[in-house]
């Protein structure tokens, strides 16, 4: 963004903030209509927060470009519900709360919910060894528990081959982790450290199928998606048509996985001649097109529905949710992984946990795949949910998240 535009956005937000500090007790009905679909935010503080979040998003995401959808809610009130930019630069379809994004690694919590629903039914325990269900016979596999897989503390390495790009795009979850059968090299003892890797969630998928006797998609639909009331959330498959699906974009190269030599793989293809935006989602990127670790497409509306249903105990028991939200593995300072290696951060089962002193505990996850860049957070102590799904990866997600958190804190939403 040009410096002049950045300054304009900064001064616009500052002026709005100062004006709203004076007018905080007025209900700005015109602001509600213009800012977002604010379903039931009768509080003036909610109105002010909505305006400030909207101003922030408008500075980042512009008409005619790839953009984002945002939802902010507190308990039963929806404070912000808005889309910015386009889901498809070819058709010009606009982004809104029903646009379907690949939520990437946010998918992991759905796989965890599948495992914990089996635990609720007495069919397994989180402390079961993986070898209780799968034919992984090396010595360390006997020590690795399901809990280690769900908390990124197993010591398993990501040794998926990356030399055949077509195989990467079309390999099934089981095929992508076939190397596990003969794995003899492990990073550390189970439970000893944190290393964020994806393929252990394909192992969890295999456990779900083994224990339930159902195909993974079928089990997740019946015991996870349906219980949460999700009507459109689904797993990606090659050639599958997903209505209202966003395409993801990036400019130039970069943003994806590296091969084993550390060489950045070119990403993206031109879909509009002369446009700087390269389409970069399944078919163009270099991530494995696997389900259990990152294959879900969902919308901000359905993600909010999911988060509420999960915390109401409609998907798994409250006891199981408490396990998922508990800090099992210290992320901060890990020598093995820099993904989300941030201060005061832990990993539960399928969730990061921010335990910054003086702030409400934040349960969250991010998701990145090709040009998709996503974030979904819950502050359980105050009933706040923040969801941002974007189909471009050229902005600083953590700067945006910190600014949204600051707005919600200053306007009393996080109380």
Secondary structure, DSSP 4 states (H G I P E B T S, - for coil): --HHHHHHHHHHHHHHHHHHHHSTTS--HHHHHHH---SS--SHHHHHHHHHHHHHHHHH--TTSB-EEEEEEETTEEEEEEEESBS-TTT-PBP-TT-BEE-GGGGHHHHHHHHHHHHHTTS--TTSBGGGTS---SHHHHH-BHHHHHTT-S-B------S-HHHHHH--HHHHTGGGGG---BSS-TTS-----STHHHHHHHHHHHHH-S-HHHHHIIIIIHHHT-SS-EE--TT---TTBPP-EEESS-SS-B-TT-PBPP--EESSTT-SEEE-STTTS-S---STTT-EEE-HHHHHHHHHHHHTTSSS-HHHHHHHHS--EE-TT-SS--TT--TTEEE-SS-EEE--TTS--EEEEEEEETTEEEEEEEETTTTEEEEEEESB--S-HHHHHHHHHHHHHHTTTT-
